[in-house]
Amino acid sequence: MQVLQLQMAVQPDPAEVGRARAWARTRLRGCGYDPDAPLSETLVLVVSELVTNAVVHTGCPAVLRLVFPLDVEAETPAVRVEVADASDTPPQRRCAEGDAVGGRGLELVDCLCDRWGWYPDGSGKRVWCEIDRERPPTAASAGVQAMAV
C-alpha cells in the first residue's frame, strides 16, 4: 500500500503541543480532509495527547509523523499518528482521580483509536495509533470530542 508520510520535529517545550495541533490541521487540510469532520478533530486531539506525553514525560525532543494511505481501496484505510522520542521509558496508562488535570491522555487515545501501541525504536521508543478512515464516530468518541472543544 502506498502512503504519504509527513513529519515535524518537536522540541521539549509545552508550547510545541499547540504548534503540533496547528501543523496537523494544516496537513489534514492539505491532504483533502475536512478540518471540521469528526476524523480530523479526533486526529488533532490524538496528536495533542501523544505530543503532550512526549514533551511532558520525557523532556526529550520528539518527531511527530502522520501517515496517510493513498490507496482508498485498501482493506483498512487507516490514518496513523506516530510520536518517536529518545526516552526508552514505556508509556504508562494512568488512572486520573476526579479533578486531576492530567493522566487521561492514553485513556483518550485508547477510546478514540482503532489500534494503538508502542515499540522500542533505537535508543528511544515510538508510540503509534491508527484510526480507520471509514469508521463512523461512536457515541463515546463523540462525547470525548465534545469535551475537547
C-alpha positions as CSV (number, residue, x, y, z in Angstrom):
1,M,0.0,0.0,0.0
2,Q,1.3,3.4,-0.9
3,V,1.3,6.1,1.9
4,L,2.1,9.7,2.3
5,Q,4.3,10.4,5.4
6,L,4.6,13.9,6.8
7,Q,6.7,14.7,9.9
8,M,7.7,17.6,12.1
9,A,10.4,17.9,14.8
10,V,9.0,18.7,18.3
11,Q,11.2,20.4,20.9
12,P,10.8,19.5,24.6
13,D,8.7,22.6,25.3
14,P,4.9,22.5,26.2
15,A,4.3,25.3,23.7
16,E,5.1,22.7,21.0
17,V,1.8,21.0,21.6
18,G,-0.2,23.9,20.2
19,R,2.2,24.1,17.2
20,A,1.8,20.4,16.6
21,R,-2.0,20.7,16.6
22,A,-1.9,23.6,14.1
23,W,0.6,21.7,11.9
24,A,-1.7,18.6,11.9
25,R,-4.7,20.7,11.0
26,T,-2.8,22.3,8.1
27,R,-1.6,18.9,6.9
28,L,-5.0,17.3,7.1
29,R,-6.5,20.2,5.1
30,G,-3.6,19.9,2.6
31,C,-4.4,16.2,2.1
32,G,-8.0,16.9,1.4
33,Y,-9.6,16.1,4.8
34,D,-12.4,18.4,6.0
35,P,-10.9,20.1,9.1
36,D,-14.3,20.1,10.8
37,A,-15.0,16.4,10.2
38,P,-15.0,14.1,13.2
39,L,-12.0,12.2,11.8
40,S,-9.9,15.4,11.6
41,E,-11.0,16.5,15.1
42,T,-10.1,13.1,16.5
43,L,-6.7,13.1,14.8
44,V,-5.8,16.5,16.1
45,L,-6.8,15.5,19.6
46,V,-4.7,12.4,19.4
47,V,-1.8,14.4,18.1
48,S,-2.2,16.7,21.1
49,E,-2.2,13.9,23.6
50,L,0.8,12.0,22.2
51,V,2.9,15.1,21.7
52,T,2.0,16.2,25.3
53,N,3.1,12.9,26.6
54,A,6.4,13.1,24.8
55,V,7.1,16.7,25.9
56,V,5.9,16.4,29.5
57,H,7.1,12.9,30.4
58,T,10.4,12.6,28.6
59,G,11.9,16.1,28.4
60,C,13.4,15.0,25.1
61,P,12.9,16.2,21.5
62,A,10.5,14.1,19.5
63,V,9.3,13.6,16.0
64,L,5.6,13.7,15.1
65,R,4.6,11.7,12.0
66,L,1.3,11.5,10.2
67,V,0.9,8.6,7.7
68,F,-2.0,8.8,5.2
69,P,-2.9,5.8,2.9
70,L,-3.0,6.8,-0.7
71,D,-4.9,3.6,-1.7
72,V,-8.5,4.3,-0.8
73,E,-9.4,0.7,-1.8
74,A,-7.2,-0.7,1.0
75,E,-8.9,-3.2,3.3
76,T,-8.2,-0.9,6.3
77,P,-7.6,2.6,5.1
78,A,-6.3,3.9,8.4
79,V,-4.6,7.2,9.2
80,R,-1.6,6.6,11.5
81,V,-0.1,9.0,14.1
82,E,3.4,8.3,15.5
83,V,5.5,10.1,18.0
84,A,9.1,9.0,18.4
85,D,11.2,10.2,21.3
86,A,14.6,9.5,22.7
87,S,13.4,8.1,26.1
88,D,13.3,4.3,26.5
89,T,10.7,4.6,29.2
90,P,7.5,2.9,28.1
91,P,4.3,4.9,28.0
92,Q,2.2,4.3,31.2
93,R,-1.6,4.4,31.3
94,R,-2.6,6.2,34.5
95,C,-5.9,6.3,36.3
96,A,-6.6,10.0,36.9
97,E,-8.5,10.9,40.1
98,G,-11.7,13.1,39.8
99,D,-10.4,16.7,39.3
100,A,-6.9,15.8,38.3
101,V,-5.7,18.0,35.4
102,G,-3.6,15.2,33.8
103,G,-3.4,11.5,33.5
104,R,-6.0,10.8,30.9
105,G,-4.1,11.0,27.6
106,L,-3.6,7.4,26.9
107,E,-7.2,6.6,28.0
108,L,-8.4,9.1,25.4
109,V,-6.1,7.5,22.8
110,D,-7.4,4.1,23.7
111,C,-11.1,5.3,23.4
112,L,-10.6,7.2,20.1
113,C,-8.3,5.0,18.1
114,D,-8.9,1.6,16.5
115,R,-5.4,0.5,17.4
116,W,-2.5,1.9,19.4
117,G,0.7,0.7,20.9
118,W,4.4,1.4,21.2
119,Y,7.7,-0.3,20.5
120,P,11.4,0.4,21.1
121,D,13.0,2.5,18.4
122,G,16.8,2.9,18.5
123,S,17.6,4.2,22.0
124,G,14.1,5.5,22.5
125,K,10.6,4.5,21.6
126,R,7.8,5.1,19.1
127,V,4.1,5.5,20.2
128,W,1.6,5.0,17.4
129,C,-2.1,4.9,16.9
130,E,-4.4,4.3,13.9
131,I,-7.9,5.5,13.1
132,D,-9.8,3.9,10.3
133,R,-11.0,6.5,7.8
134,E,-14.3,4.9,7.1
135,R,-15.3,4.3,10.7
136,P,-18.4,6.1,11.8
137,P,-18.0,8.0,15.1
138,T,-19.2,6.2,18.2
139,A,-21.2,7.8,20.9
140,A,-18.1,7.5,23.2
141,S,-15.8,9.3,20.7
142,A,-18.4,12.0,20.0
143,G,-18.7,12.7,23.7
144,V,-14.9,12.9,24.2
145,Q,-14.7,15.2,21.1
146,A,-17.3,17.5,22.6
147,M,-15.3,17.6,25.9
148,A,-12.2,18.6,23.9
149,V,-13.8,21.7,22.3
